Amino acid sequence: MASKLIIVFLPILISIVTAKKTSIPNPHAIKTIQVKDGDIVDCVDIYKQPAFDHPALKNHTIQMKSNHLDLTKDAPRTLQNSNSSKLPSQVWLQYGSCPYGTIPVRRPTNNHQTNVHPRKVIVTKDHSYAVVLTEGFSYSGAKANIKVFNPYVDSIGDYSSSQVMLRNGPLRSFETAEAGWAVNPIVYNDYKTRLFAFWTVDGMQRTGCFDLTCPGFVQTSREVLLGGDIGSYYASEITIQISKDPHTNNWWFKFNNKEVGYWPADIFELMRHQAVLVQWGGEVYSPNVGTHPHTGTAMGSGQFSDPISGTSGMMKGLLIEENSNPLKRPEMLFVSSDEWDCYDAFLMKEYVPEPVFYYGGPGSRQNPKC
């Protein structure tokens, strides 16, 4: 059985829940797109996006394109060699598109607090995870093809996520940048699977948020909606890559073959130069993990790791960058799960060109062992 390792956790976000949902228009919106039974998307002037409210970015000049990412490589294998017009897209694009010079911003409702902060804890019994990680070198990027699912989430206070994460710093004040998919009703007000990006600079004590809900992440794409519904990708793969530009030190987020934007070097201290840990995998938050009765919130697809059928949570092509060199296979990988009877993990690394990680589980739902 794999040894227990120290893992970085996503935050619990606090929201204000009210009886009536109302949207909050963005004062910088140039165009608004209404998604049927879904989001309201404001197309905001790229120079008036939330990032520039960050004090370190008052005089920031937008880097419109990375200096090193190849946009034709590393597309999900399920999408390779396909006609680009037939590729899946985020749901909102079926209802319109944002003009050049703007970015899409998901409009919050009044039961979602715009400036969200995690609870002031870092390692908490309320998290359960199944991950694979590598550490001990200077990392400048990481990538994975992640299979998309819509796991069952037991209550509005729970969430389930799958992500790629890079970290630097001590346990109580680490910095991190991460991205993937999540079902997080307390943040997004529904149980849909959504694309997310997250960062923190003080171990999630005072800073840290998803997407564009607080200043920091600079978006450059007019085609990718952070926090957007990715239901069209269910049971398919998406590619998540985070990579530091060697010329600017900005950490770029690439979703499939599209550059979404970047976390500027100026918002970090330690992560300005490198990461020292890379982690891939799934996470469940609930007040009812590590307890009995246990939450029924699922991880991955809701099935235990299954390398035979591949129907469990799965990540392919676990690759890293060291010192801005090309993507490569990690030299060492470690597997860990917090609750093996609820969520487990299995790494296939022998006789395959790139490691494949299987993970997940149903929690206590129809699983008396948990």
N, C-alpha and C positions, 0 to 999 in steps of 0.2 A: 504494500500500500504506500502511496506517495507520502512524503513527509509534509508536515504542516508548515506553511510559510507565511510570512507577513505580507498581506495583500492591501492594496489601495482600494478604497471604497468610494463609490459615487455618493453624493450628498442626498440628504432628505430635504426636499424643498418645502418651505412653508407657504401656504396660500390662504387667502381669505375666501371663505365659501359663503355665498349669499343665496337667497332663494331665487332670485331672478337674474338671468344672464343678459347682460347688455354689452355691446362691443364698444371699444374706446378708439375712435378714429385717430389716425396718425396725422398730425398737423402738416407733415411734409409729404403726404401722399399726392402723387401726380395722377395715379389711376388706381381704381379699386376693383378687385375681382371677387365675386361671390361664388363659392363652391356649393353646389347643391347638397343640402344636409351636411355641410361641413364648414370649412374655414372661410374667413374673410381675409383676403390677401391685399395689402396695400403696397403699391409700387412706389418706393421712396427714392428720392434723389440720392445717388450713391454718396455724395458729399455731406448729406444730412442724416446719415444712418446713426444708430445709437452708439457705435464705437467711439465717436468723437466727443462724447460726453465724459470719457475717461480723462483724468487730469494729465496723464502721461502722453496723450495723443492730441493735444490741442493744436500742435503745429505739424501733425503727421501728414506726410505725403503718401497717397495710396499707391501701393505697388500693384499694378493691374494684372501682372502675369509673373509667375515664378521664373527663375532663371535656369531651372534644372529639371523640372518634371517633364517627362515625355507623355503627352496626352494620348498617345496611340497604344501604349503598352499597358499590360496588367488589367485589362478589362475582365469582368467575370467570365469564366469559361462558358457558362450557359449563354452568354451574350456575344461571344466572339464569332466572327465571320457571319454576322447577321446584318441585314440591311438596316442602316441607322434609323430609317423612318419607322421600322417595326420594333425598335427597342422599347421596353417598358419605360414609363416616365412617372413622375409624381402625379397624383390625382388632380391637383389644382390646374395643371397645364391643359387639361381637357376643357377648361372653361375660359382660358385666355392666357396672355403672356405679358410680361413687363417690357416697357419700351427700353431702348438703349439708353444708358446713363442712369438707370434706376436699378434697384434690387428689390426682391420680394420680401416683405416682412409680414409674418403671421400676426393678425390683429388679436390682442388678448381680450378676454372678457373680464367682467368685473369680479368673477370668482377666481381670477388668477392674478396674483400680485406681480406687478411688473418688475420691481427690484427684489428678487427672491434671494434668500440666503439660507444656507443649511443650518441645521441645529448645531450648537457649538460642541460637538463631539466628533471624534475622528474614527477610532476603533470602537464599534458598538455591536452588542449582541443582536441587534436588529437586522444585521446583514447576513446573508448566506451566499456563498459563491462557489463556482467551479471554474478554475482558470489554469492556464499554462503561462509561464513567464520565463524571462531570461534577464540576467543582470551581470554586472561586473565589468562592462566595457563602456565606452563613450558612444552613445546611440544618437543618431541624427534623424532617424525615421523608422517607421514600421508600417506594415501592410498586411491585410488579410482579405480573402473572399469569404463573406459571412452569409450563411443561408438565413433567409428572412422568414419569420413565423409570427403568429399572433397568439402568444401564450395567454392562458387564463390568468386573470388577476382577481384575487379574492375580494378586495375592497378598495375603496377610493384612496385609502392611505397606503396601499401597497404599490410596488412597481417591479417590473421585470425588464432587464436590459441585457444587451450583448454588445461588446465594444472592443476597440483597440485603444490602448492607453500608453502614454509615455510619461515618466515621472523623474524628478530630481528633488533631492532635499531630505531632511530628517523626517521622522514619522509625525512629529507635531507641527511641522511648518513646511511641508513639501509643496512643490509646484507640479502641476499636471496639465496635460492637454489630452483630450480623448474624444472619440466619436464612434457612432454606431447606430443601433436602433433600440427603441424602448417602447413599452406600453406603460404609461405613467399618467394615470387619470388625475392625480392631484396637480400636475403641471399643465396637462393638455385638455383637461375637462372631458375626456372620453377614453375609450378602451381600444383605440386604433393603434397600429404599429407606426411609429414616426421616426424619422431621421433626426438625430440630435448631435450637437457638439457641446463640449463642456470644458471648463477650465477653472483652476483655482491657483492662488499664489501664496496661501498661508495655511495649508493643510485643512481647508474648508472651515476654518474657524470664523472668519468674517467675510471672506470673498468666495465666489464660486457661483456659477449659474449656467443654465442651459441656453444654447442658441444665442439670440440677440436680446435676451430679457434683461441684460445689464451691459454697460459699456465694456468693450474689450476686443471681441472678435470683429475683424474687418471683412465684410463680405464684398466680393467682386463679381460673383455670378448673378445674372438676371434670370437664370433658368432653374436654380435649385433653391427650394424653400426649406430653411432650417425649421425643424418642428413640423415639417409637412408629412402628410399621410403617404406611406409607401406601400399601400395595399396591393398595388399592381405587381409588386415583386414577391408576393407570398410564395414560398417553396422554391424560389429562385435565389440566386446569389447577387449580392452587391459587393463592390470593392470599396474598402475603406483604407485610405492611406494618409498618414501624417508625416510630413517631411520638412526638415529645416533647410531653408535656402542658404547656401554657403556664402552668398554675397551680402545678404541683408540680415541673416539670422532670424527672419520671420518663419514661423511654423505654419506651413501650408496644409490645408485639408483638401483632399481630392476624393470626390465621390464618383465612382465609376470612372468615366473618362473626362470628368469635368472638375476644374479647379473651383472650389466653392469660395475660398477666401483664406484668411490667415489670422493667427494670433500674433500680433506684433512683438518683436523682441523687447520693445520698451515696456511692456507690461510685466515682464519677468525679470528675475535676477539670476537664479541658478539655471533655469531653462533657457535663458538667453544664449547659453553656450552649448549645452548638451543635456541629454537625459542619461540616467544611469540604470534605469529599469524599464523594460517593455512588458506589457501584460495583455493577453487576449483571453476572452471568455465571457461567462454569463454571471449575472448577479440578480438576487431577489432581495428587496427590502420589505420587511413587515415587522410590526411589533410582536408577531407570533412566529418567529423563527427561533430555533433553539429551545422551544417550549413545547408543552403538550396541554391542550391541542395545538397542533402546528398549522400554519397557514396552508391553504390549498393553492396559493399562487405558484404558477409553474415557471420553469426556466427553459429557455430554448424553445423546442416544439412541445414541451410537456412530457416528453419521453426520455427515459434514461439513455445514456450514451450507447449508440448502436452503430458500430463500424460495418456491420453486415448489410443492413438495408439502407443506412444513411438517412433515416427518418428523424433522427434526433437533432438537436442543435449541432451545427457543424461549421468549422472554419478551415478553409484550405489556404495553402500558399502563405504560411506564416513566415514572413521575411522581415529582415531588419536592415537598416543602414548604419554603418559605423563611420564617423567622421566624414559624412557626406559622400562616401563611396557608394557604388551601385548596390542595389538590393541584393542580399545574400541570405543564405540559410543560417539560422542561429547555431552557434557551436554547442550550446547547452540549453536544454529546456527542462523545466520542472513543473510537475502537475500537482494541483492541490484542490481539495474540496472541503468545505466546512461541515457538510452534513451528507455523508456518503449514502445514507438510506433515503435521503430526500432529493438530492441533486448529485450526480456523479460526473466523472470526467475520464476520458481515455485518449491518449495521444498515440497516433500511428506515425512513427518516424523511420522505421526500417523498411528498406526496399521500396521507398517512394521518393520521387524527385524532390518533393517539398513536404514538410510535415502537415498532417491533417489532424485536427483536434475535434473530438466528439464530446458533447457535454449536455447536461440538462436533467430534467426530472419533473414529476408532477407535484412535488410537495406532498401534502397529506391527502390530496384528492384521489380517492380510490387507491390509496397506498397505505395500508395499516402499519407498515414498518416505520413510517416517518413519524 
